[in-house]
């Protein structure tokens, strides 16, 4: 803070440090260091998250000759679908296990226009790692960078036109379900990641006045069995031993809802779409 002016990038950093500090994992890539968890995440995402995926696809200005950069692509739920609509996709993902799922699907579906880069966005060299410039650069629910201002600058440096960021306003599903058990699991208070209000103010201080759209998203995570729910939640709750797993199982027995078909967690969230054109700044 300088005088009475808030440095919003510092606010982002501080909230990120608190979030990471409340977790025993060193970084977000380590969430999915177990291949089974990455595979379960992929399968459940494709079952449960198609509403958000389709909403994101509808928002992006994709053309047949577009080059697209997907930052933090995870197992490739968006990259795989986008590849059929554009000329080229570069998919950046820090988790080796998540990237492995994407590469398997690329091979299985005989896709030849996705380039995979297994690195953190912070470690990317725009000149040597990427094939820019890109018509559309986007990050969908993957803003786990510590220095957001620097991350945005790098996004802009490899975009010839659009930059899209998809994020959350207010609590997400895990902000609702994690705090009740976090201190018992880890002997630390749970701290959520920074949300849209901080992101917007960072952009504003950078001289970027983006287009913003906020919509309601009824987020439901469905699981075919109780054990599947436990396996999915273990990396999110940073479970590292049998005692913690037993606590998680007891907690999920209380909070999981059930219908005739499945177990599920649900929450109403605010999906935020932020975008601008570099050449219009």
C-alpha positions in Angstrom: 0.0 0.0 0.0 1.3 3.5 -0.9 -0.4 6.2 1.0 -4.1 5.5 0.9 -3.8 3.6 -2.4 -4.3 -0.2 -2.2 -1.9 -2.3 -4.3 -4.3 -4.9 -5.5 -1.7 -7.2 -6.8 -0.2 -7.3 -3.3 -3.7 -8.1 -2.0 -3.8 -11.0 -4.4 -0.4 -12.2 -3.4 -1.3 -12.0 0.3 -4.5 -13.9 -0.1 -2.8 -16.5 -2.2 0.0 -16.9 0.4 -2.7 -17.4 3.1 -4.5 -20.0 0.9 -1.3 -21.9 0.1 -0.1 -21.5 3.7 -3.3 -23.1 5.1 -2.5 -26.1 2.9 0.3 -28.6 3.3 0.7 -28.8 -0.5 3.5 -26.7 -1.9 1.7 -25.7 -5.1 -1.5 -26.3 -7.0 0.2 -28.8 -9.4 0.8 -31.1 -6.5 -2.9 -31.4 -5.9 -3.0 -34.0 -8.6 0.2 -35.9 -8.1 -1.6 -39.1 -8.0 -2.7 -40.3 -11.4 -5.8 -42.0 -10.1 -7.0 -38.8 -8.7 -6.3 -37.0 -11.9 -8.3 -39.6 -13.8 -11.2 -39.4 -11.4 -11.2 -35.6 -11.7 -11.4 -35.9 -15.5 -14.2 -38.3 -15.5 -16.3 -36.4 -12.9 -15.6 -33.1 -14.7 -17.0 -34.5 -17.9 -20.0 -35.8 -16.1 -20.8 -32.9 -13.9 -19.3 -29.7 -15.3 -20.6 -29.6 -18.9 -22.8 -26.6 -18.1 -19.8 -24.5 -17.2 -17.8 -26.0 -20.1 -20.5 -25.2 -22.7 -21.0 -21.7 -21.3 -17.2 -21.1 -21.6 -17.2 -22.4 -25.2 -20.1 -20.2 -26.2 -18.3 -17.2 -24.8 -15.0 -17.6 -26.6 -14.8 -15.9 -30.1 -13.6 -19.0 -31.9 -13.1 -19.1 -35.7 -11.9 -21.9 -38.0 -8.5 -20.2 -38.5 -8.0 -19.2 -34.8 -5.0 -20.0 -32.8 -5.9 -20.5 -29.1 -3.9 -20.7 -25.9 -5.5 -22.6 -22.9 -3.7 -21.7 -19.7 -4.1 -24.3 -16.9 -5.9 -26.7 -19.1 -6.1 -29.5 -16.6 -7.1 -32.8 -18.3 -8.1 -30.8 -21.4 -11.9 -30.7 -21.1 -11.9 -27.4 -23.0 -8.8 -27.9 -25.2 -10.2 -31.1 -26.7 -13.5 -29.5 -27.6 -11.9 -26.3 -28.9 -9.5 -28.2 -31.2 -12.4 -29.2 -33.4 -13.4 -25.6 -34.0 -10.0 -23.9 -34.6 -6.7 -24.4 -36.4 -4.4 -24.8 -33.4 -4.5 -25.0 -29.6 -1.6 -24.8 -27.2 -2.5 -26.3 -23.9 -0.4 -25.3 -20.8 -0.7 -27.4 -17.6 1.7 -27.7 -14.7 0.5 -31.1 -13.5 2.2 -34.1 -15.2 -0.7 -36.3 -14.3 -3.3 -34.0 -15.7 -1.2 -33.5 -18.9 -1.0 -37.3 -19.2 -4.8 -37.6 -19.3 -4.9 -34.9 -22.0 -2.2 -36.6 -24.1 -4.1 -40.0 -23.8 -7.3 -38.4 -25.1 -5.4 -36.6 -27.9 -4.0 -40.0 -29.0 -7.3 -41.8 -28.6 -9.2 -39.2 -30.7 -6.4 -38.8 -33.2 -6.2 -35.0 -32.7 -3.2 -33.4 -34.5 -3.6 -29.7 -33.7 -3.0 -29.5 -29.9 0.5 -28.7 -28.6 1.0 -29.7 -25.0 3.3 -27.7 -22.6 3.8 -29.3 -19.2 4.9 -26.2 -17.2 3.6 -23.6 -14.7 2.5 -20.4 -16.4 5.1 -18.5 -14.3 7.9 -20.7 -15.9 6.7 -20.3 -19.5 9.1 -18.6 -21.9 6.8 -17.0 -24.5 9.4 -17.1 -27.2 10.6 -20.7 -26.8 7.7 -22.6 -25.2 4.7 -21.2 -27.2 3.7 -20.8 -30.8 2.1 -17.4 -30.6 0.8 -14.9 -31.2 -2.6 -16.3 -30.4 -6.0 -14.9 -31.4 -7.5 -16.0 -28.1 -5.7 -16.5 -24.8 -7.8 -17.7 -21.9 -7.6 -19.2 -18.4 -10.6 -21.0 -17.1 -10.7 -21.5 -13.3 -7.0 -21.8 -13.3 -5.8 -18.5 -11.8 -3.5 -20.1 -9.2 -0.6 -17.7 -10.0 1.0 -15.9 -7.1 1.8 -12.7 -9.1 -1.4 -12.1 -11.0 -0.2 -8.8 -12.6 2.8 -10.5 -14.1 0.7 -13.4 -15.2 -1.7 -11.1 -17.0 1.1 -9.2 -18.7 2.5 -12.5 -20.0 -1.0 -13.4 -21.3 -1.2 -10.1 -23.1 2.3 -10.4 -24.6 1.3 -13.5 -26.6 -2.2 -12.4 -27.6 -2.8 -10.7 -30.9 -6.5 -10.0 -30.0 -8.6 -11.4 -27.1 -7.8 -12.3 -23.5 -10.5 -14.2 -21.5 -10.4 -15.0 -17.8 -13.1 -17.1 -16.1 -13.3 -17.0 -12.3 -15.6 -16.9 -9.3 -17.3 -14.1 -7.4 -18.1 -15.0 -3.8 -17.5 -18.4 -2.3 -17.1 -21.5 -4.5 -18.2 -25.0 -3.5 -15.0 -25.8 -1.6 -15.2 -22.5 0.3 -18.5 -23.7 1.6 -17.5 -27.3 2.5 -13.8 -27.0 3.5 -13.8 -24.6 6.5 -15.9 -26.9 8.7 -13.3 -29.6 8.8 -10.0 -27.9 7.8 -8.7 -27.0 11.2 -9.4 -30.5 12.4 -7.5 -32.0 9.5 -4.5 -29.6 9.4 -4.6 -27.6 12.6 -4.8 -24.4 10.5 -7.6 -22.1 9.5 -8.9 -22.4 6.0 -8.2 -19.4 3.7 -10.0 -19.1 0.4 -8.3 -18.1 -2.8 -8.7 -14.4 -3.9 -11.9 -13.9 -6.0 -13.1 -11.7 -8.8 -13.2 -8.4 -6.8 -9.4 -8.5 -6.4 -8.8 -9.6 -10.0 -10.9 -6.7 -11.3 -9.0 -4.2 -9.3 -5.7 -5.5 -10.5 -6.9 -5.1 -14.1 -8.2 -1.6 -13.3 -4.8 -0.5 -11.8 -3.1 -1.9 -15.0 -5.3 0.4 -17.1 -7.4 -2.4 -18.3 -11.2 -1.8 -18.1 -12.6 -5.2 -19.1 -16.0 -6.4 -20.2 -17.6 -8.4 -17.3 -20.4 -10.8 -17.3 -21.6 -12.5 -14.1 -24.1 -15.4 -14.1 -25.4 -17.9 -11.6 -24.1 -21.4 -11.8 -25.6 -24.2 -9.8 -22.5 -26.3 -9.3 -23.2 -30.0 -8.6 -20.5 -32.7 -8.1 -22.1 -36.1 -8.5 -20.4 -39.4 -7.5 -21.5 -42.9 -8.4 -20.4 -44.2 -5.0 -19.3 -43.0 -1.6 -15.8 -44.3 -2.2 -15.6 -42.3 -5.5 -16.6 -39.2 -3.6 -13.8 -39.8 -1.1 -11.2 -40.4 -3.8 -12.2 -37.2 -5.5 -12.1 -35.1 -2.4 -8.9 -36.5 -0.9 -6.5 -34.2 -2.9 -8.8 -31.2 -2.5 -8.7 -31.7 1.3 -5.0 -32.5 1.2 -5.4 -35.9 2.8 -2.0 -37.4 3.5 -2.6 -40.2 6.1 -5.2 -42.7 7.2 -6.3 -40.7 10.2 -7.2 -37.7 8.0 -8.9 -40.0 5.6 -11.1 -41.4 8.3 -12.0 -37.8 9.4 -12.9 -37.0 5.8 -15.0 -40.1 5.4 -16.9 -39.2 8.6 -17.4 -35.6 7.4 -18.6 -36.7 3.9 -21.1 -39.1 5.5 -22.7 -36.0 7.0 -22.6 -33.5 4.2 -23.0 -35.6 1.0 -26.6 -35.6 -0.3 -28.1 -38.6 -2.0 -30.8 -39.3 -4.5 -31.8 -42.5 -6.4 -28.8 -42.2 -8.7 -25.8 -40.8 -6.8 -24.2 -39.0 -4.0 -23.6 -35.3 -4.6 -22.3 -32.0 -3.3 -23.9 -28.8 -4.6 -23.6 -25.0 -4.2 -24.9 -22.0 -6.0 -21.9 -20.0 -7.3 -21.3 -16.9 -9.4 -19.5 -17.6 -12.6 -17.6 -14.5 -13.9 -16.4 -14.0 -17.4 -13.8 -11.2 -17.9 -12.5 -10.2 -21.3 -10.8 -7.5 -23.4 -9.1 -6.9 -26.7 -5.4 -6.0 -26.6 -5.7 -3.9 -29.7 -8.5 -1.8 -28.2 -6.5 -0.7 -25.1 
